[in-house]
Amino acid sequence: MVASWPGPQVQPDFLTIPSDSVPNPVPAKPIPTNLLTGFLGSGKTTAILHLLSAKPAGEQWAVLVNEFGDVGIDQALIEGDSPDDLAIQEVGGGCFCCTTTMNLPVVLHLLLSGRKVDRLLIETSGLGHPAGILDLLRRDHADRLEPRATIGLVTPSDLRSPGMVDENFIFCQQVELSDVLLLNQTDRARPGEVDEFGCWATGLFPPKVHVAAIERGRIDPAWLDLAAQKGPVQLGQVPVAPGARQLAHPHPMVLDPLPGQPVRRESLPAEGLWACGWVFAAADCFREEALMQLLGQSRWSRLKGVFHTTDDWISINRSAGGMDLRENCHRRDSRLEVFASQPVDWQAVEVELLACLA
């Protein structure tokens, strides 16, 4: 079944239909949901088509396409190359995390009601704000949808575009949000660009769950669930899609903390520094003022972290030059790495961090 939605300008008549007049079956468990994000021309639609062709036999998948303009193109492309029973819904006229938020419940109802759906793929607009979409799903649709790994696509042309990596706000948001970060269109890469991407991507903080280079959107379906796996996962054991190049990663573990029960990792002293890191569940929410008071103390030589606070998600980077504080689109978890020039009771510090929770 294929349905289309023209955008936020038109108010559909069914918005006034009482909810009890339309069947609304509730699934036994939330539907695994993945966001695919990337800048304009990164190959998101092609990647979705590949995933649909490689989905497990017998599973029914649905696709939600977010077009920035009013004339839908991506839905037509997916519809033309997909199984007849694929459920596709399009939202045009802007990013549905901001301009079309009020219509998202209706769109999801049209897409998911009355049919078995084993997975939902959401192709975000290349000019949208994907973190807002994920926040919306977690806040208003947690009983129906279970966000899994967010897949981010980057192209060689993105990397060589002046100012893109460091200055383009939307591009940086998409990279921050991605759990699995992929260099797509490697057949168009110049010599050395794949390695340059690997060095850049594996050095990001917080670390990505998986980093790889692929051609023509050939995403391995196994990557869709990496961020949801329980316990440590060695990236060397992660399946690699045909033609993909898995890149070395310095952080081979996916941690799964429970709310209020962070995972702590202490490091042996090196070069006169004592270090410790924490990973908190995404649901843990910090009071920003209390957190800043703790992290601003002089006992720390250096620290960096990303936190879910009562107002937003923020990143903190403190060094000898001062403390940098800014909004961040990372949504997988909150985490902190701290360095000190003398021994520290890290258990006591953890108690102080937990006291900052809202």
DAGI-V558683 format. One line per field, one symbol per residue. phi: phi as a letter, one per 20 degrees, with the letter a starting at -180 (. if undefined). psi: psi as a letter, one per 20 degrees, with the letter a starting at -180 (. if undefined). burial: # if it has 9 or more other ideal C-beta (glycine too) atoms within 8 Angstrom, else .. A space follows every 10 residues. Layout:
# DAGI-V558683
phi = ???
psi = ???
burial = ???
This chain:
# DAGI-V558683
phi = .ccccfpffd effffefgfe ecgbfdffbg egccedcrfg nenfffffff fffdfgfned dccdddefee efdfffffff ddgfefeccd ddnqffecfc gfefgfffff fdfmbecebd ddeeffdedf ffffgffffd cffdcdfdfe eddcdgfffe fgmffdcfff gfffffffed dceemffdfe gnffffffff ffefcffffb cbdcdlmeef gfffdffdfe mfceffefgd fgnecfegcf cecddcfegm cfedcedfgb lmcdcbcccd fgffcdefff fffffefffe eabbaccedf daecdccdbf epddcbfbef cfaebbcccc ebgcefffff fffffeff
psi = ppqqpirihp oqhihipqhi ippmppqhqq pppppoqqrp jikgghhghg ghhjqqpiqp qqpopophai opghghgghh jrqhjppppq orjrpjifhk ghighgghgh hhqjqpphqp pooqqijanh hhggggghgi khihqopbpp pppqqhhghi ppighhhogg ghghghhpgo pporliijqr pihghggggg hijqpqqqhq prprpkkmpp hhhhjgiiqp aqpphiipqp qpiqopqqpi njppqmqqpj mqppoqqqpp kjqpqqqqpq qhhppqoggh ghhgijqiip hqqqrpqorh hapqqpopah iappprqqjp jhrqqppqpq jrqqnhghhg ghghiiq.
burial = ..#.#.##.. .......... .#.......# #########. .######### ##..#....# ########.. .#.##.###. .#...##### ########.# #.######## ###.#.#.## ######.### ########.. ##.####### #########. ...##..#.# ########## ######..#. ..##.###.# ##.#.##### ########## #.#######. ..#.#..#.. #..####.#. .#.#..#... .###..#... ..######## ##.#.###.# ##.##....# .########. ..####.#.. .......### #.######## ...#.#..## .###.##.
